[in-house]
Amino acid sequence: MKYFFLSLIALSILVVGVFGFRGDKFSQAPIQVFPDMDDQDKVKAQTADSFFEDGMGSRKPVVGTIPRNAEAGVMPIEFGAGRAGYYFDGKKEDTFGNGLPDDLGIKSEADMVGLLGRGEDMFNVHCAICHGKSGNGKGVVSHHLGQVGVGVPSLHNYPQETSPDGYIYEVISNGKGLMGGYKHNLPVRDRWAIVSYLRALQASAK
């Protein structure tokens, strides 16, 4: 029993010694029992690095770098802000037009397949959460919205089915009702890709 109390006292002193001075400032580096990635061999932003000739640690992307999920040959920053024309606003003169813009460069069946594939990817990422993967309006979010009396429309029915392609593009870009716009999230080409894929979903639902 004597050794038990001595051990308990020693342990108490150790605990107080380790944790009793938390928050105090010390000139020496602390003992790191669990480093938790505190020390990393990395260059922090705006710091120098003698490895490079110019001494700068911050580097620009390598020439020709393509961001993840971007298409080669398509400018990922091309969101069409302030630009006019059917490709950018979905309008032919003063009304919404139909058909895919020539700017997409669809010249073969392979081009169209590629556009539809891109449209499917972007639809599943940005649209299916509400409208469902088939466009029937029964996505994950629609279930929760239905509990508070808010419905998500099916994209297979009127007026979505009969609306011009340019109008669908406009809704994707600027939103409608409770739906927010995606013009800041999706490049112009990706929005048209979604339009083309949506038309395929509508055709398959008939």
N, C-alpha and C positions, 0 to 999 in steps of 0.2 A: 504493500500500500504506500509505503514511504516513497518508493521509486515512481509510483504512479503520480503522486502529487508533485514530485520534482520535475517529472516529464511535462506535466500540465503547466507548471509555472514557466518552464523553459519555452514551451510552445507558445504560451501567452505573450511572453517577452518578444519572441520572434515575430508573432503576428503584429504586435504593436509597433515593432521596429520597421516592419515592411510597409504596413498600411497607415501607420499613425502620422506620417509626414507627407501624405499625398497632398499635392497642391503647393507645397513649398518649392522654392527655387534652389537649384544646386548648380554648381559650376562644372561638376563632372557628369559624364553621360550616364543615364540610368542603366540598370541591369535589365536586359531584354530577355525575359523568360519565354515569351511568345512574340516574336518580331512582328507578326501580322503584316508582312510586306512593307514595314516602315523604311527599310533600306533597299533601294532598287537601283540597278545600274541603268539609269535613264537620264536624258537631258530634259530639264524643265523648260517651259516656254520662256522665251526672251533671255535665255542664258547663253553664255559663250561656250564654245566647244573647239578645242585646239585640233581636233581631228580633221576639220575642214579647213581649206586654205584661207577662206575669208573669216574664219573664227566665229561664225554664227552657228548657234545650235539649231535654230528654226530653219527648216528646209521647205522649199516648194515641191509640189508633186513632180514626179518624173514625167518628162515630156511624153505625151501619148497615153497617160494614165486614164483608164476608164472607170468611173465610180461603179461600185457594186449595184447591180440591177439596171444599169444604164445600157443602151444599145450603142455599139460602135457605129460611128458615122452620124449619130444624132446628138445634137447639142443638148445636154441635160438641163441647161439653164434656160432653155428656150420655152418660156411660159407665155409668151405672146402679149404681155402687158402693153396696152396702148396701141396695138397694131390692128389694122383693119383688113378686111378681106374674108372670104368664106372659110379659109383654113383657120383663121384666128378668132372669128366671132360667130361662125355658123350662118351668116346671112349672105344672100345673093341679092344685091341692091338693098331693098328695105324689108325683105321677108326672109324667114328661115328657109334654107334650101334643103334639097335631098341629094343623096349620093355622097361618096367619099371625095374629098378634095384631091385635085391632081398633085398637090404638094406632097402627098404621102408617097408618091412614086410607085404606086401599085401597077406593075407592068406584066405580071405573070401570076400563075396560080400559086407558085411558091411564095411570092411576095404576100399574097392574100393570106395564105396559111400562116406565115410568120406574124402578120398583123393580128390575126385572130388569136394566135397563141399568146401574144403579148396582151391582148385585150382580156383574155381569160385570166391571166396572172393578175393583172391590175384590178379586174372586177372582183376576184376572190379576196384580194387584199383590202380594197377600199369600199366595196359595195355589198358583198355577200353578208357581212355582219348584220346588216339591216334587212336587205332585200332577199337574202337566201342565195345559195349557189345556183339555183335554177331560175332565180328572178321572180319567184312566186310570192315574195313579200313575207316569207316566214323565216327570217334570219334569227340569230340568237337575240339580238336587241329587240326585235319585234315582239317577242314573248313578254319581255318586261314592260315594254311600252303599252302592250295590250292590257296590262293590269291596271293602268291608270287612264284607260280610255283613249289611247293614242294608237292609231293604226298605221302600218307601213303598206303602201300600195303595191300590188302585184305589177310587175313590168310587162306582163303578158296581155293586159286588158286595155281598153280605151281609157284615157286618151293616149297612154304611152305607146300603144301599138301603132296608132295612126299618126302620131306626131312626126313632123319632119326630122330628118337626121340632125339638121342644124339646131333644132329646138332641144333635142336630147343633149347635144353637145353643150348648149347654153346652160341647161340645168346642171349638168356635171360641173361646169365651170363656176357658176354663180349661185347654185343652189335654188331651192324653192320650198316655201313653207318652213317646216322645222329642219329640213335638210340643209346643211351648210355647203358652201361651194368648195371645189377642189382645185381651183385655178392656181393656188399657191403650192399645192402638193403634187400635182401631176403636170408634166409637160404637155404641150398641145398635142403632140403625136400620140401620147398615151391616152388622152381623152377621146380622140377619134378611134383608137384601138378598142376602147370600151364600147363606143357606139356600135362598131362593127360586130363585136362579140354579143352585144345585147340583141341585135337584129337576128343573130344566129340562134340565141336562146328563144326568142319569140317564134321563130320559124319552127323550131323543134317542138314547141309546146302545142302546135296546132294539130 
